[in-house]
Amino acid sequence: MNKISQLKTAPEGYSVTGLEGVIKKLYPRNAFGASKSVQNILLEREGQIIKCAFWEREEIPFAEGAKIQIMPNSSGKGMVVKDDNYQGKQNKVVSCSKDATIVGIDDWSDSHQTEEVLGAIVTSAENQQTSQASSLPVPLVQNINLMDLCIQSAEILKQKYPNMTNEQFQAITSSFYIECNKQNVGRTMPAELL
């Protein structure tokens, strides 16, 4: 499951493993041409908001304020990050094809811990990241964030190929990292630890 903060800094074409949030804004479905349609929503969680575009599907059966989960199909397809340039401003959009599923949920998938324990972990992690980030040079922090994205990408393949060995997982992660460095993706990563 991806965090909205991760997706807002992900490179275009990044495959989303899943997303949860509350519908902050639900836009009307727009149909154009013979078989094309799109419906946009603004999804919010933990103070972060991202736009999701649902292509070629029926009206979303949820209202503003609904807590939802969006997932790709079993092959990991159907959700990808796109760059949206609007009025000279670039934003990230999660593009969801008809292969993606959208369901209502009562609770977050990662809320198996009590709120108190989760709050303590988040606070501790934030404090640790702040102290780490302040002592590390920006290029190194950007490379840490890039490696995190590469590991997440390799996890997608591991779900698809459950018999993958640890050595294969490491090789795939390294390959992603090397290729991203060749394309200077590291320089586009945030200067704060994700």
N, C-alpha and C positions, 0 to 999 in steps of 0.2 A: 504494500500500500504506500503510495507516494504522499508526501506532504506538499501542500500548496506552495510553501516557501521554496521547496526543491524545484518544482515545476516552473516557477517564475524566473529561474536562472538556468533552466535546462536548454541545451541547444535545440534548434529546430529539427524535427524528426525523431526526437527522443520518445521511445515507446513507454507509455504510462502503464504501470502495473496495477493501478486501482486508485480510486479517489473517493473520499468521504467528506461531506460537509452539509451545511444548511443552505437551502435556496434563498439567497438574499434578494434576488430580482429575477422574475420570470418574464421573458419577452414573448410576444405573440409569434406563432409559427408562420414563416413566410414561404409560400410556394411560388416557384418561378419555373417557366418552361413546362415541358410535358411531365417530367418525372422528378424534378429537383425540389427540395425543400430544406429549410434550416430553421432551427429554433435555438435561441441562445438563452443561457441562464448565467447569473453570477453566483458562484458557489463560495461560501465562507466557512472557515474553520480556524480557530485560534488567532483571530484578528487578521488573517490573510484572506484575500479575495482573488479569485481567478475566473475568467470567462470560459464557459464550456459551450461548444457549438455541436448540436445534434443534427446530423445530416440524414435526409431521406428516411424519415420515420414519422409515425403518428404523433399527435400532440402529447407532450410530456404529461403524464397523469398525476402530477404533484403540484401543490400550491406553494406560494412563497412561505417560508418558515418551516417547510418539510425537511427532515433529516434524511439524506439519501446516500446510497453507495453506487458508484459507477465502476463497472469492471469490464476488461477486455474479454474476448472469447477464450476458450480453453487453449488456443494456440498463441495467446498473448497479443492478438491483433484486434484492432478496432478503436484504439485510443492513442493519439500521438500529439506531441506539442508542436504548435505552429506559431510562427511570428506573424503578428497582425499589425500592420502599419496603418494608423488612422489619424488623420489630421496632423501628420508629421511626428506622431508619437508611436513608439514601438511597444506593444504589449504581447504577452504570451497568451495563447488560447489553447485549450485542450479540445482537439477535434475528435468527435465521437461518431464513428460510422454506425450503420444499422446493426453491426456485429456486437457492439458494446451493449451491456445490459445495465439497466437502471432500476434499483429497487429501493423501497422505503425501509429504513432501519430504526430501531428503538434506541440503540446505543452504538458507540464506535466500536469497531472490531478490535482496537487495541486497548479497550478499557476493562480488561480482565483484572487489573489491579484496582485497589480502592483509590478513591480520589486523593486521599491524604498521602498515600505512598507515591502515587503518580506525581503529585505536586512537588513532593520533596525531591524526587528524581529529576524532574524538569528544572527546578531551581538550582540543584547541584550541578547539573549539566551546563546550564546557562552560565553559572559562575565560573565553572572550569573552562568553558569555551572562551569567555571574556578574558580570563587571565592568560590562557594559551595564545589567543589571537593577538593580545597586546605585546607578547614577547616574540612573536614570529614575524618574519618579513612577509609582505603581501604576496609575492610570487609563490612562496611556500604554502601559504594558506589557500591560494587559488589552486595549487596542485593537489592539496589534500582534498578539496571539494571535487576536483576532477576525478581523483581516484575513487571517491565515494560514488560518483555517478557511474564509473566503469564497473565497480563491484555490483551496483544495482542492476546494470545491464546484463552482467554475467549471471546474476540470480534469475533473470527472466529465462535465459536459456537453460539454466539448471532445472527450473520448474518444468520446462518442455521436455528435457532429457534427464529424468531422475537418476539414471545410471551413470551420470557423469562423475568421473573421479575428481579428487581434490587437485591432482596435477593438471587435469584438463581445465578445471575451473580457474586455476591460477594462470594457465597459459592464455585462456580467453580474456581474462581481466587484463593481463599485461598487453595483449594485442590491442584491445580497445584503447588502453592508456597511450600506447606508442602511436597509434593512428591519430588519436585526438591531439597529441602533441605535435605531430606533423602538420596538422591543420590549425594549429594555434588556438585550440578550443580553451586551453587553460587560461589564456588571457581574458576570456569572456566570463570567467567564473567570478563570483563575488569575493570581496576582500575580507569577508567575515566568515567564520566557520559555520557551515549549515548544521 
